[in-house]
Amino acid sequence: MENNTKHNLDNIESSHNWYSLRVISGKEKAVEQNIIYESRENNIEQQIEEVFVPFEKVIELKNNKKVVKEKMFFPGYILIKMQMNKKSKYVIENINGVMSFVGPKGKFPIPLRDSEIKRIFGEVERQEGREVMVTPFKKDDFVKVIAGPFIDFSGTVEEVNDDKQKVKIVISIFGRLTPVELDYFQVELEK
């Protein structure tokens, strides 16, 4: 069983098919480990080819420090490439954290189409190695400048630019409202 993002998309056709599993949101990585463990314990590891939890790295600013977190592409879902039969379906559905296969109730799940899998893997590979900054600010937030020439000024967020990681705020300088553009790390939300 592999768990990496380099997938051989030319050889999707096999006796193993990709299925989507609904799992407890926030527990995707733990469920992945449970599947690997339980498939060994129940002698179905040959029927499980791969478990895939697509995520991206996201940077958040907390207390003026960058914190890197993993953000799931599909919270509450993971992908599994497996041979579907009564035993493998039963074992997987009864693993701690798994809610159900995506598909019609009471019937065998329907495998994902090749086009769906290629689109998902393509998106994951495009995001790979890229860190996305999540803005802690939104329009009309009240913020305080904590670095740079306008330190200790307070103002209101007028515009947020995630690409440049800048925020435009309106502050009062000599009694006049003045827009200034600052980096994310130069301001913090007023408490």
Disulfide bonds with the S-S distance in Angstrom:
none
